[in-house]
C-alpha cells in the first residue's frame, strides 16, 4: 500500500515537472498546487517515519543483546589476559 502511494506521489511530481518545462515562460506553482504537494510529501514522510520507528522498536532488543554479548566477550578476554600475567 505504501509503495502504491509512493508511486502515485512520484507520478504527480513527475507530471508537474514535465508540464512546467513545456511552456515558453515557466510559471510558479499556484498556492493550491504547493499545498497539495506539501500535503502529499508530509503524508508520505509520516508513513515512512512510522515504519522506521516500528522497525527500531522491533530490533532494539536484538541489537542491545548483541552489544552486551560483544562487550562481555571483550571484558572476559581482558580479565583472562590480566590474570595470566
N, C-alpha and C positions, 0 to 999 in steps of 0.2 A: 504494500500500500504506500509506503514511504517512497519507494522507487518511482511509482506512478506519479506521485505528486512532484517529486524532484524533476522528472522528465517533463511534466507539464510546465513547471516554473521555467526550466531551461528553454523550452519551446517558446513560451511567451517572450522571454528575454531575447531570444534569437530573432523572433518576428519583429520586435520593436527595433532591434539593432539593424536588421536588414532594411526595414522601412525607413529608418532615419537616414540611411546613406543614399537612398534612391533619388531624393529631390535635389534640385539645384541649390536651394538655400535650406540648410539644415535648421530645423526648428527645435526649440526646447520642449521638453516634456511638459504636458499640462499638469496642473495640480492633481487632478483625478488620476492621471497615469502614475505620477510619483507616489501618490497614496497607495494605489493598487500594488505597485512594485514593492513598496516598503512593507505593506501588509503580507504579501506573499513571502518575502525574504524573512520577515520576523517569524511567521508561522513555521517555515522550514527550519529556521535556526532553533526554535523552541523544540521541535520534534527531534532534531539531532542532539540537542542538549539533554533531553530526557533519555534518549537511547544511550548516550555516553555515560550519563550518571548511573543508569541501571547496570551497565557493564562494569563500572568501577565498584559498585556495591557488591556485585556478584563475585568479582575477582579479588576483593580486598583480603579476605581471609586466607586464600591460597597464597597470594603474594607475601602476606605477613608471615605465614608459616615457613615459607621458603627462606625468607630473610633471617628468621630466627634460627632455622636449622643451619644456615650458612655461617652465621656468627658463632653458633655453638661449636661447629666443627673447627673453625679457626681458633677459638679460645682453647679448646681441648688440645689442639696441636701445640699451641704456645705453652700450655701447662706441662705437657709431656717434655718439651724441649727444656723447660726451666728445671724440672726435676731430674733430667738426665745429666745435668752438669755436675 
